[in-house]
Amino acid sequence: MAFSKIKLDPTGSGSRGAGARAIYQTTDAKAVVKGAGYFNTAASELTHVKAVLVVASDATFEAKVSVAAGVVTLAAMDAFA
């Protein structure tokens, strides 16, 4: 499939059909944010989010987001080989 400029969303808003990216800032440490259940109360808001950029108190990182049955899971981003 060829590149489709229509699907490019340089703002990250998700308005052009690109998977949405969330940004989250917290005074919590990275280990806390990565803990089980941390984002579960926002499961409905994160349903269509593919990745989240987290600015924690001790680190800035990006993670893949998946939501199933109200449980939000963060995972490492895929390697770009």
C-alpha positions as CSV (number, residue, x, y, z in Angstrom):
1,M,0.0,0.0,0.0
2,A,1.3,3.5,-0.9
3,F,1.7,6.4,1.5
4,S,-1.6,8.3,2.0
5,K,-1.2,11.9,2.9
6,I,-4.9,12.1,3.9
7,K,-4.1,9.7,6.8
8,L,-1.2,11.8,8.0
9,D,-2.1,13.6,11.2
10,P,0.8,15.8,12.2
11,T,-1.2,17.2,15.2
12,G,-1.8,13.8,16.7
13,S,-5.5,14.6,17.2
14,G,-6.7,11.5,15.5
15,S,-9.1,13.5,13.3
16,R,-7.7,12.2,10.0
17,G,-8.1,8.5,10.8
18,A,-4.6,8.0,12.2
19,G,-4.5,6.1,15.5
20,A,-4.7,8.7,18.2
21,R,-1.9,9.3,20.6
22,A,-2.5,10.5,24.1
23,I,-0.2,12.7,26.2
24,Y,-0.2,12.2,30.0
25,Q,1.8,14.2,32.5
26,T,2.1,13.3,36.2
27,T,4.2,13.7,39.3
28,D,4.1,9.9,39.7
29,A,7.2,7.9,39.0
30,K,7.5,5.8,35.8
31,A,7.2,2.6,37.9
32,V,3.9,3.7,39.3
33,V,2.5,4.7,35.9
34,K,3.5,1.3,34.5
35,G,1.8,-0.5,37.4
36,A,-1.3,-2.7,36.9
37,G,-4.6,-0.8,36.9
38,Y,-3.1,2.7,36.8
39,F,-5.1,3.8,33.7
40,N,-8.2,1.6,34.2
41,T,-10.5,4.4,35.3
42,A,-9.9,6.0,31.9
43,A,-10.5,2.8,29.9
44,S,-13.4,4.3,27.9
45,E,-11.4,7.4,27.0
46,L,-8.4,5.2,25.9
47,T,-10.4,2.7,23.7
48,H,-9.3,4.3,20.4
49,V,-5.8,5.4,21.6
50,K,-2.9,3.4,20.1
51,A,0.0,5.0,22.1
52,V,0.5,7.3,25.0
53,L,3.4,9.7,25.6
54,V,3.9,9.8,29.4
55,V,5.8,12.6,31.1
56,A,6.4,11.1,34.6
57,S,8.4,12.7,37.5
58,D,11.5,10.6,36.7
59,A,11.2,9.7,33.0
60,T,9.5,10.5,29.7
61,F,8.4,7.4,27.7
62,E,6.0,6.2,25.0
63,A,4.0,3.0,25.3
64,K,1.5,1.1,23.3
65,V,-2.0,1.1,24.7
66,S,-4.6,-1.7,24.6
67,V,-7.9,-1.9,26.3
68,A,-10.0,-5.1,26.9
69,A,-12.9,-5.4,29.3
70,G,-12.1,-2.2,31.1
71,V,-8.5,-3.1,31.7
72,V,-5.8,-0.8,30.2
73,T,-2.5,-2.3,29.5
74,L,0.7,-0.5,28.5
75,A,3.4,-2.3,26.5
76,A,6.7,-1.5,24.9
77,M,6.6,0.1,21.5
78,D,7.4,-2.2,18.6
79,A,11.0,-2.2,17.4
80,F,11.7,-0.3,14.2
81,A,14.0,-2.6,12.3
